[in-house]
Amino acid sequence: MPITPEEARAQRIDFREYIAIWDTGATHSAITKKVVDDLNLQPTGARETRHAGGKSLNNTYLVNISLPDGVMVPHVRVTEVQLIPDDNVSDDKQPQLLIGMDIIGLGDFAVTNANGKTTFSFRIPSVQEIDFVPDAQEKNIMGGGNRKARRTLEARKRRS
C-alpha cells in the first residue's frame, strides 16, 4: 500500500530498485508483471492502453516512485504493461518501470549533448523555463552571412 513521503521517512521502508525508461511519448507511467509480483501488488482498477500492437485493457496499481535524487512521487496510478524484452539480457538488467508524462510533467526535464557527452537531468519542482531556441537562433545569426541580422542582434544585446 502506498504511503506518504513523510511516512516513508519516519518508517523503515523496503525500497526496490528497478531500471526505468523515461518516455515523453507515454501519457502515464507503467510497470511490468515482475514489479507487480515482486511487490505483491493488488489491482486498483483497469485502464485502456494504446501501444504499437493496438490497444488492450490492463490492470492499474497505486505505487510510490522514489527517484534517484531522493524525491518521492506518491500515489502514482501505474498500468501493468509488457515492455519489449531483450532475450539476451537477464531480467535484473531489463527495464521494469516506464516513467511517463504524469511524472515528467511535474518538473524540469532536459537532455543535453555538450562536447559529445549526453546528460539527462530532471528535477521536481519545476523552478525555471528551459528554452534552447533563443541561444540556437543567436548562434545561427552570428555564424551566418546575414550582416543586417547580426547588427540587429548586437544592437538588441547592447540595449539589454
C-alpha positions in Angstrom: 0.0 0.0 0.0 1.4 3.4 -0.9 2.5 5.8 1.9 3.2 9.5 2.0 6.8 10.7 1.7 6.6 11.8 5.4 5.6 8.2 6.4 8.4 6.8 4.3 11.0 9.0 6.1 9.6 8.1 9.5 9.4 4.4 8.9 12.0 1.9 7.8 10.7 1.3 4.2 11.9 -1.5 2.0 12.7 0.2 -1.3 13.1 -1.8 -4.5 15.3 -0.5 -7.4 14.3 -1.0 -11.0 15.8 0.2 -14.3 13.5 2.7 -15.8 12.7 4.1 -19.3 11.8 7.8 -19.4 9.2 8.1 -22.1 8.0 11.6 -23.2 5.6 9.8 -25.6 3.8 8.0 -22.7 0.9 9.7 -21.0 1.1 7.5 -17.9 3.8 5.6 -16.0 3.8 1.8 -16.2 5.3 -1.2 -14.5 5.9 -4.8 -15.6 4.4 -8.0 -14.1 7.8 -8.6 -12.4 7.3 -5.4 -10.3 3.7 -6.5 -9.6 4.9 -9.9 -8.4 7.9 -8.5 -6.5 5.8 -6.1 -4.5 2.7 -8.3 -4.3 0.6 -5.5 -5.6 -3.2 -5.8 -5.8 -5.0 -4.2 -8.8 -6.9 -1.0 -8.1 -8.7 -0.8 -11.5 -8.0 -1.1 -15.2 -7.1 1.3 -18.0 -7.2 1.0 -21.8 -3.7 1.2 -23.1 -2.7 2.1 -26.7 0.5 0.7 -28.0 2.3 -0.4 -31.1 0.2 -3.6 -31.2 -3.1 -1.8 -30.9 -4.9 -1.4 -27.6 -5.6 -3.5 -24.6 -7.2 -3.3 -21.1 -4.6 -3.5 -18.4 -4.6 -3.6 -14.6 -3.6 -0.5 -12.7 -1.9 -0.2 -9.3 -1.2 2.6 -6.9 2.5 3.0 -6.0 5.1 5.5 -4.7 8.0 6.2 -7.0 11.2 7.3 -5.5 13.6 9.0 -8.0 17.4 8.8 -7.7 17.6 12.4 -6.4 15.6 11.4 -3.4 12.3 12.9 -4.5 9.3 10.6 -3.9 6.2 10.9 -6.1 3.4 9.4 -4.0 0.3 7.7 -5.1 1.1 7.2 -8.8 -1.5 5.2 -10.7 0.6 2.9 -12.9 -0.5 0.5 -15.6 0.8 -3.1 -15.9 2.4 -3.4 -19.3 4.8 -5.7 -21.1 7.9 -3.8 -22.1 9.9 -5.2 -25.0 12.2 -7.9 -23.5 15.7 -8.5 -24.7 16.2 -12.3 -24.7 20.0 -11.7 -24.4 19.7 -9.8 -21.1 18.7 -11.1 -17.7 15.6 -9.8 -16.0 17.5 -7.8 -13.4 19.2 -5.8 -16.2 16.0 -5.0 -18.1 13.7 -2.0 -17.6 10.8 -2.8 -15.4 9.4 0.7 -15.0 8.3 3.3 -17.5 8.3 7.0 -16.4 5.6 8.8 -18.4 4.5 12.4 -18.7 2.4 12.1 -15.5 5.7 12.3 -13.6 7.9 14.1 -16.2 5.3 16.9 -16.3 5.8 17.6 -12.6 9.3 19.0 -13.1 12.0 20.2 -15.4 13.4 17.6 -17.9 16.4 18.2 -20.1 18.7 16.2 -22.2 21.9 17.8 -23.5 24.9 16.6 -25.5 27.7 19.1 -24.9 31.1 18.0 -26.1 29.8 14.6 -27.1 28.6 13.8 -23.5 24.9 13.1 -23.2 23.5 14.3 -19.9 20.0 13.7 -18.7 18.6 15.9 -15.9 15.3 16.0 -14.0 14.1 18.0 -11.0 10.9 18.4 -9.0 9.6 21.0 -8.6 10.0 23.0 -11.8 11.9 26.1 -11.0 12.5 27.8 -14.3 11.7 27.6 -18.0 14.4 25.9 -20.1 14.4 27.1 -23.7 17.3 26.3 -26.0 15.7 28.1 -29.0 17.0 31.7 -28.3 20.6 30.5 -28.0 20.3 28.5 -31.2 18.8 31.4 -33.1 21.6 33.7 -31.9 24.3 31.2 -32.9 22.7 30.8 -36.3 22.5 34.6 -36.8 26.1 35.2 -35.6 27.5 32.4 -37.6 25.5 33.1 -40.8 26.1 35.5 -43.6 23.3 37.9 -42.9 25.0 41.1 -41.8 21.8 43.0 -41.1 20.5 40.3 -38.8 23.9 40.3 -36.9 23.8 44.1 -36.4 20.2 44.0 -35.2 21.0 41.2 -32.7 24.2 43.1 -31.5 22.2 46.3 -31.0 19.5 44.5 -29.1 22.1 42.9 -26.8 23.7 46.3 -26.1 20.3 47.7 -25.1 19.6 44.9 -22.7 
